[in-house]
Amino acid sequence: MARSSKTSLFTADLIVPAIGDAFRKLDPRELIRNPVMFTTAVVALLLTVLLIVGHDGLAASFKLQLVVWLWLTVLFGTFAEALAEGRGKAQAASLRATKAELTAKRLKSDGARFDNVPASQLKKGDVVLVQTGDLIPSDGEVISGVASVNEAAITGESAPVIREAGGDRSAVTAGTRVISDEIRVRVTVNPGQGFLDRMIALVEGAERQKTPNEIALTLLLVGLTIIFLIAVATIPGFASYAGGSVPVSILAALLITLIPTTIAALLSAIGIAGMDRLVRFNVLAKSGRAVEAAGDVDVLLLDKTGTITIGDRQATEFRPVGDVNIGELAEAALMASLADETPEGRSIVVLAREKFGLTTAVLPEGAEVIPFTAQTRISGVNTGGRVIQKGAVQAILRANPEAGTTAAATELRRVTDEIGRAGGTPLAVAVDGRLLGAIFLKDIVKAGIRERFGELRQMGIRTVMITGDNPLTAASIAAESGVDDFLAEATPEDKLALIRKEQQGGKLVAMCGDGTNDAPALAQADVGVAMNTGTQAAREAGNMVDLDSDPTKLIEVVGLGKQLLMTRGALTTFSVANDVAKYFAIIPAMFIVLYPGLGVLNVMGLATPQSAILSAIIFNALIIPCLVPLALRGVKYKPMGAGPLLARNLAIYGLGGLIAPFIGIKLIDLAVNGLGLA
């Protein structure tokens, strides 16, 4: 997938198809979604009929010009939307080509043999074998094996990533290619519901629904249109009272100059382009609502491991307590970790083997594995009548309350405090309720993360680190990384409670996560960004998926959300100011014959009522394509407060919107009269 957001918007590959699509969007069923442009099309059609019928006292050449410019106004609006959709359609074509190639080696019930079937026949729960060189046929989770996967088809990056059973890196995506080893994948979606299918629909714009802000603005535009329709409808009565009349063609054209056609023509394009910029940044938003919410985020919750720190914590030291021999601690840690498929668990096994020469490779026959859960936060093994436990210090002490009152517990707390102050994560080890010591897991804060949190602070966003570590470790990492606050020893319930507390205080909350235990919080958050490397549960719960699995990218996501809101606000400001200026520019000139007193307001000195209305119609049409590049590229965002931002928008777009019509309409009026067009 192409990633650059700086590719030219005006290439032949985009413009030529967009022109054709602009005409296809003249279908009334398409136009009715934009009531203002639909009204413009109805007026254009009315004037077309009046041009053919005639008999209203206006020259045919003048009416022909009105008809042409009114239809161009509609076409420029549909062209803006079509051009915004153009990139997405190109991406969708590429994704469809990838999807068409997919076949699967579906395993039979014996788990040894397989059938070659089209990927479209796979159902949720099927297990497939994916070997070196194979494309992964469907979204799923690795249940056996470990492999390097090239995800360039999804992320645009060719650097391989590791996908393995267990942990938070088990999810795989249809269309990515295994480049080494083999894995067995359990399919987690039914046909047509996969990540690739959703991407195709979203980048095409087929599933883009209007956001609440967009709907509210559309209703406002409809309301203004109705008001001006009523106002124009009353003009014949006033004209009759003054002893004159106004031709229907002039009234119809006047209506179009008064209603907010500029922002109405660009509104859809702004939304589509905002989603497109996000996709090009390799973040897939499931709705425009999520993009807008990102622009208004007040609080950002981030997991520590893999987000603030590099992740894959490594065991670096065993620290026994009391009279425990370090070799005894190492052996117990090894046994508790043999069935632990997480990177931390494997690093404990490696440390025990390399430092202490332990050679045990598999669990004894009959051993019962104690699986890790987010609630117990303990894993281990029950073997030979011994219960070996490994986990968070408080979790081990809660599971063995008698041990909590011993001298070993006091020493364990001292040791784990030292590990925490050093920025590490301690894991306690116990055998049959007897505390043996702690394992030092080392966390490394990502380079540049402190500066990036500073950027968020400039945006007015408070950052909160969430971790299962003890408070001392959490405080050390929080101080080093520069987050504003932290939540230590957090369970899934704690994350949910924190998000709800912030939301009840009127805050919009964003959450990054990649594990199944993050899924409830991702679903509750206003903006839930799941990592593509994460579990299927996390990806389904979030309303955004980061294809590059870079949690710090949420800073850019927030910026893109703010850019979308700013772009819509800036162009709305320009459009409203533009319309106000048009009223003062053309109404006095149009009605000076009926009401000579209005001549004092004709500050632009427009030549005739006909040239005034024609100039306004031409300006009304031309301003739309002039603003298309800004609508599609977006207003540049810089971190600043709401006050300075509002002042800047009013100064640039408000003042610009007031001035542009006076200059533009006057120049067009001079050209129209100079060429004898009116």
N, C-alpha and C positions, 0 to 999 in steps of 0.2 A: 504494500500500500504506500502510495506517495505520502510523504510527511510534510513537505515544505508548505508553509502557509503563505509564502511570498511568490508563488507561481502567478504569472500574469493572468488577470481575469479576462483579458480581452484578446484571446487567441482564436484563430479560425476554428480550432477543434471545439471551442466552447460557444462561440458566437453563432456559427452557422446552425447547429442543432437548436440553439435557444430561439433563433428567429422562427423556425418552424414550430417549435413548441408554443411560442407566443401567439401564433394564429390559432393553434389547437385550443389554447386556453380561452378563446373567445366563445367557446361552448357555454351557453347560459348556465348549465349545471356546474361549470367551473366558476364562472363569474359571480354567481349568487353568493359564494362564500365570502366575497368582498363587496358588501352592499354599496359602498361609495362608487367603486369602479363599475358595478352593475348599473347604477343610476346613470353614470357617464355614458355607458354603452347604450342604454335606452334612449337618452337624449340624442346621442349621435345617430341612432336609427331613426328617431323622429325627424331630425333635420335632413336625413337622407331622403325620407319620404316627402318632406316639404320641398326639397330641391327638385324632385321629380314632378310633384304636383304644381308647385309655383303658386302664383296669385297672392302673395303677401306683401307686394310692393318693394321687395329687395332684389337687387341685381343677382342673377344666377351665379356670376363669378364670385361674388361676395359669399353667397351661401355655400358654394362649392369649397371655398377656403375654410369656412367654419366646419363643414363636414369632415374635410381631410384632417384638420388639426384635432378635432374631437376624437376621431378614430385613432389618430396617432397617440393621443393621451392615454387611451385604453391600451393600445399595443405596447407603449412604453412601460406601463404598469405590469402587464403580463410578461413582457420581456425581462424585466427585473427579476421576477419570480423564477422564470425559466432559466435565466443565467445562474441564479443562486443554486438551482437544482442540478445544473449541468455537471459540476464536479462530482456530486454524489452519484449520478447515473454512471459516470465513467468508472468510479470505484466499484459500484455494484456489478458492472459488467465483468470486471476483473475477478471479483469474488465468486460470481456465478461460474466463471470458467474453472476456478479452483474446485468448486463444489461438484461440478459435472464429472470430475476425474475420480471421485471417491468410490472405492470398493472396500469390502471388509472381509477379513478372515474370521468368520463367526464360529466360535468354539462350540462343539457338541457337548452333550451332557457329561461325557467321560472326561472332558477337559484336556484331551490329548489330540483329538482330530478336529478339523475345521472345514467349513464350507466357504467357498468364495461367493459372496453375494453383493449386489449393489448396496451402497450405504443407505439408500432410501428405504430399504427393507428392514433396517435395524429398528428394534423397539427398546424402550426403556427396560433395563435389567439384563439385556444381552451382554455377553462377555466376548470380546474380540482380541485376537492376537495381533500385535503390531510389531513387525520386525524391522531391521535396518533397511532404510530406503523406502519404507511404506509411509503413505499419508495416513494420518489418524482419521478414521472414517466418520466419527461422531463425537460430540462432546461427551466427556465421561471422567471417571476417576481411576487412576492407576491402582490396581488391587494386588499386583505382583510385579516385581522387577524394578529396575532403574535404567533410565536411558537418557541420552542427549537428544534434545528436540530442537529443530530449527523452526522458529515461529515467524519467519520473515513474511509469510503470507498474511499474517494478522497484524504484526507490529511494524513491519517494514525494516526490522533489524535482523541481520543474518547471524549474529552471535548466538551460538547454541545455549540452551538452558537445560537444567537438570529437572527431570520429572520422575518421581519415585513414589512408591507405596507408603502410606502413613504420613503423618505430619501435615503441613499446610502447603505442600508443593505437589499435590497429587492430581490436581485438575489438569485435563488436557482439552484442546480445542480442535474441532474438525478442521481439516485443511492444513494442519501443521505436519512436519515431516520428521520421523525418527531417523537420526543419522548414526546412531550406534546402539548396540545391544538390542534387547527386545523387552516389551512390557505387555501385560494383560490389562485390558481396560474394560470396566463395566460402564455400559452406556447409561447416561442419566437423563436423556431427553427422548421424546418421541419424534418421528419424522416431521420436518417442517417447523420444529420448535427450537432448533439449535442456535448456538451463538452466531454462526455464519448466516443463518436465515434472518435472524434479528438484525444483524449488521446490514444486510442487503436492504431490508425494509427501511431501516433508519437512515442510511446514507442516501437512499433514493428520495427520502422525504415522504414516503408513502404512509408512514405511521406518525408523522409529525403532527401532534395535536396543539391547538392554540393554548398558550399558558393563561393563567388568570389575569395577569397584567395585560396581555394582548387582547383578551376577550373584553376587559374593561375599556381599553382604548378603542376597540372596535365599536362598542356600544356608544361611547362618547361621539365618535365620528358619525354614527348613524343618527344620533340625536341632533347633531349640528346640521346634518343633511336635511332632516325633516324640518327643522326650524327655518332654514334658508329656502326650502321648497315652499313653505307656507308664505314666507316673506315675498318671494318672487311672484307667487300666485296673487298677491294683493296689489301688485304694481299696476295691472290694467285698470283697476278701479281708481287709483290715484291719478293715473294718466287721463282717464276719462273725465275726472273731476276738474283737471287742469285744462281740459279742452283739447287733448291730444290722444295719441295711441302709441303703443309699443308693439312691433311685430313679434309673433310667436318665436321666430328664429332667434331674435335678439334676447328674448326672455329666457329661452332654453340655454343659450350660450352664457348668459349672465349667471344662471344657476351654477353652471360648471365652474365658473371663475370664483364663485363664492364658497362652494363646498370644499372640504379639506382633501382634495384629490392627491396632493403631494405625499403626505404621510400614508394615506390609504394605499397608494400605489407601491410604496416601499415597505410597508409593515410586514408583509409575509416574507419578503426577501431578507429583511433584517433577521427574522427568526431563523430562517433556513440557513443563512450564512453563519449565524452564531453556532448552530449545531455543527455545521461543516467545519468551522475553525476548530471546534473541539475534537471532531473525528480526525482532522489532520494533525492534531497534537496527540493522537493515539489514545484518546479517551472516548469511550462510547457511552453517551448519555441515553438512558432509556426514555427520557421525556424532556421536553423543553422546560417544564416546571423545575426540574433538577438544575438546569443550567442557570435559570433565573435565581433560584434559591442560593446557588453558589455565590452569586454576586452580592447577596445580602447577608452572608454568614457572619455571625458574631463570635462563635466559639468553635474551635477546631480541636477534636479529640484524636490523638494519634497513639497507636500501639508503640511501645518502646522497641521491642525486638523486630528487626527488619525494616523499621521505619526511621526511628531516630538513631538506632545503632545499626551496624552492618547486618546483624543477624547471625545465625549459625554460631551461637556462643560455643566457645571451646573450653573443655576442661583443662586447666593448667596446673592444678595442685590438689592433693588430698591433705586435709588437716584433721588428724585424729584428736580425740579428747580423752581426758583421764588416763587410764593405764592401757588404752587400746594401742596395739601395734599398727603402724601405718600400713603394713602389708595386709593385715586383717581387714582394715578399712578398704584398701584397694580391691581385695578379693570380693568383699560384699558389694562394693559399687559395681564391679564387673558383672557379678551374677544378676544384680538388679537391672542392668542395662543391656543384657544380651538380647532381650526381646524388644528393646526400645529402638524403633526405626528413625527417631528424630536425629538431626545432626548432633545435638548435644549428647544424646545417648551414645551415638557411635564414637564421639570424641572421648567419652569416659572409658569405653572399651579400649580404644587406642592408647590412651594414657596408661591404663592399668597394664597393658601388655608391654609397652615400650619401657616404662620406668621400673616395672616390678617383675617382668619376665613371665607374667601369667599367660597360660596357653589355652585355657578353657575357651572353646569356640561355640559350643552349643549347650543348651540347657539339658540337665539330666532327664532321663525318661520319667514321665509322670509328673514333671514339674508343672505347677499351675501359675500362669502369668497373671499378675495383678495389673489390669490396664489403667492407664492414666485417664482421669476425667477432670473436667473443669471444676467440678464440685469438690472432689476429694483432694485434687492436686497432688496425688501420690501414685507412684507406679512401683513395680517390683516383682517378686516371685515367691511362691510358696513351694519349697523343695526340701525333701528329706526331713520333714517335720520342722523346718525353720522358715520363718516368715521374714523375708528381707525386704525392707521398704526404703524407697528413695523419693524425696520430694521437698516441697517448700518447708522451711523450718517450722513455722507455726502449724502447718498441716500435719507434720510428723508428731509434734508435741500434742496436738489435739487427738490424734489417733492413738497415742500412748500416754494417757494422762498421768500414770504413775511415774513415768520417766521425767516428767516436767518438774518434779520436786527434788531431783537428785543434783549432786554436785556436777555431774556430767552435763546436765541441762544448762547450768549456770555458765560453765566453760564454753558450751556450744554457742550460747547467745553471745559471749564475748568474741569468739572466733568469727561468727557470722557477721557481727557488727564490724569487725576489722575488714572482712571481705566486702561488705557493703560500702564502707567508707573509701575503699580502694576502687569503687566503681564496678565491682564484680557482682555476680549473682551466686549466693550460696545454696547448695542443695544438701539437706541433712540425710544421713544414712542411719538406719536402725535395724537391728536383728533381734527378733522376738521381744521387742519393746526396749531393748538396750541401745542407748545412743552410742554410735561409734565415732562420729565426726561429721565433717562437712566437705563437700566438693566445691572448689573454686571455679566457677564458670566466668570467663572473661568477656565483657561486652566492649565493643569499640564504637564510639560515636562517629557518625558519618562526617566526612570532611565537608566544611561549608554549611553545615546544618544550622549553626548558631546565626550566621548572617541571614539565612533564609527565614528563620523565625523572626528576625528583626524586621524583615520586609512585611511579614504578616502583622507585626505590631504597628507598623506604619499605616496599614490598612484598617487599623482599629479592631483587629481580630485577636482574641485571647487564645493561647495555645495551652492545652492540657495533655500531659503525657499519661497514658494508662498502662499499667504494668502489673504483673502478678508478683513482682519482687517485693522484698520487705522495704519498709519506709526509708531505711538508711541507704540502701542501694538506689532506690528511686530518687532520693534527694541528691545523691552524688551525680547521677546521670542527668537529672533535671538541671542542676547547676552548670554542668559542663556543656549541655546542649543549648541552654538559654530559653527553655520553655517557661511559661508564666506560672504554671501550677502542675501538680501531678496527683494521681490517684494510685496508691500502692496496694498490693495484695488484692487486686481487683478480680472479682468473679464476673461472669456474664450478667448476673443480677445487679452487681454494683455499677457496671457500665450503663445498663438500662436506667437505673435509678438516677445516675448523674445526668444523663441526657434529658430525662423527663423533668428533673429539677430545673435545668437550664431553660427548657422549653416553657415550663410554667412561669418562668420569670420573663417571658416575652422574647427570648433569644432564639435565633436560628442556629442549629448545631450541625456541623459536618463531622463525619467520622470516617477514618481510614481503617481498613482491616483486611485480613486474608484468610483467617481460620474459621472453622465451623462455629467455634465459640464466640466469634465476632458477629455472626449472622443476626441475632436479635437486636444488637445495637445498630447495625447497619440498616436494618429495616425501620427502626424507630427514628433514626436521625433524619433531619430534613435533607441532607446531602450525604448519601452513603457511597463512598468510593471503595469498591472491592478490587483487590489486585488480581490480575489475570492468572498469576501463578498460584492463587489461593484455591480453596476448595470450591466445589460446585455450589454448596450451600451459601457461601459468602457471596459468590457472583450473582446468585439469584436474589439474595436479600438486598444488595445495594442497588441504587438507582443510577450508578455510573460504574463502569469497569475501566481500569487503567490497563491498557494492553501492554505497556512497558513495565508494569509492576514497580513503579517508582513512587512510593508514598509521598515523598516531598513534592511531587508534581501538583499536589492539591493547591499549592501556592499559585501556580499558573492557572489551574482550573478556576480558582476564585477570581483571578485577574480577567479571565475570559468571560466569566459570568458578569463581572462589573462592566466589562467592555460592551457586552450585549445590552445591558440596562442603560449604559451611558449613550450608546448609539441610538437606541430607540428614543431616549429622552431628548438627546440633542436634535435629532431630526424632527421630533414632534414640536420642540421649541421653535425650530426654524420654520416648520410648516405653519404653525399658528401665527407667528410674527409675519410670515410671508402673506398669509391670507388677510391679516389686518391691514397691511400696507396696500394690498390690491384693492381693498374697499375704498381707501382714500384716493387711490390713483385713478380708478375708472368710473366710480359712481357719479362724481360731480360732472365729468365730461359727458357721460351718457344722458344725464337728465337736465343738462343746462338749457336745452330747448324748451322743456316743459316748465322748469323752475330756474329762470335766469339768475336768481339770487345765489344759486350754487356755483356760479362762475368764480366767485372769490376763493372757493376751495379747489379749483382746478390748478393747483400749484405746479403740476407737471406741464401744463400747457398742451394737452393732447388735442390734436387737430379737430377731429369730428367724433361724434358718438360711435360711428361705425369703425373708425380706426382704433378707437379706445377699446371696444369689445374684441376686435380682431387681434390687437396687440396683446391684450390680456390672455386670450385663448392660446396664442402662440407661446407666450411666456409660460403659461400654465403647463403646456405640453413639454417644452424644452427643459424646464427645471428638473423634471423627473430623471431623464438620462444623465443630466449633469450630477445628480446626487447618487446615482447607482454605485459608482466606485466607493463612495464613503459608506453607503449602506452595506456593501458586501465585505469591504475590508474592516470596517468598524472604526469607531473613534478611538484614538490612541489613549490607553489608560496609564495614568501615573498615580502611585499611592499618595493620597491627600485626603483631608477631612471633607465632610459633606458641604460645609460652608464655602470653602474655596472652590470646590468642584462646581457648586451651583453658580457662583459668581463667574467662573470661567465660561460655563455653558451659556449663561445669559449674555455675556460680553461678546462671545464669538458667534453663537448660533441665533440668539435672540436679536441682537443688533444687526447681524448679517441678514437675518430673515426680513427685517424691516427695510433695510437699505436696498437689497437686491431687486425687489419689484420696481421701485422707483427708477432705478438705473435701467434695468432690463426692459421694462415696458416703454419707457421714453425712447430708448434706442430703437426698439422694434417699431414704435409709432413713426419715428423719422424715416425708417426704411420702408415701411408700408406706404406712407404718403409719397416718399421720393420715387418709389416704383409704381405709384398709381394703383395699388392693390385694393384701396378702399375709397 
